[in-house]
Amino acid sequence: MPSQPSLRPFDIAVALRLVLVPEDRYEPLALALATSTSAVHRSVARLQHAGICGAGSRTVLDSSLHEFLVYGARYAFPAVHGPERTGLPTAGAHPEIATVFGDGEPIRSLVWPMEGGPARGETLVPLFNGVTKVAARDGRLHKMLACVDAIRVGSTRQRGTASELLQHLIATRLQ
């Protein structure tokens, strides 16, 4: 009997990268995400099985991805917090997301741990190893992953705002 396949946290990064570079080949995708070609291939297969990528393609179905990120990611991949450290800002601490949140509720200073990072705050365990390397190289992907973290850890209002921002980023491919 076959086993039940399930998405993994890394699959979110693969899907978001495919939003930014549609139908990217496996080798450049692996290089962009600092992983192996086989890991990306397995991830795309899981995304296809879940209906986030079209069957037999690397084309992300925007509405399916957004629906999963908004309604499922925080339950499938619950946030794990750690001690205060230096790192790369994420969630509402990301400079561009912080401006969208504006005044109102206090924004937690959350970072992905990284030696010599530009910010200090409570650590949030990243969705996958190497996220700081990937995010430091690709500001667009960093912003999208930070939106996902805002959905995972934010208040109801912040999750709504992050969801709208993420939907806009997906629809416009961050152009």
ABEGO torsion letter per residue (X at the ends): XBBBBBBBAAAAAAAAAAAABBGBBAAAAAAAAGBBAAAAAAAAAAAAAAGABBBGBABBBAAAAAAAAAAAAAAABBBBBBBBBBEBBBEAABAAAAAAAEBEBBBBBBBBBBBGBABBBBBBBBABBGAAAAAAABAAAAAAAAAAAAAAABBAAAAAAAAAAAAAAAAAGGX
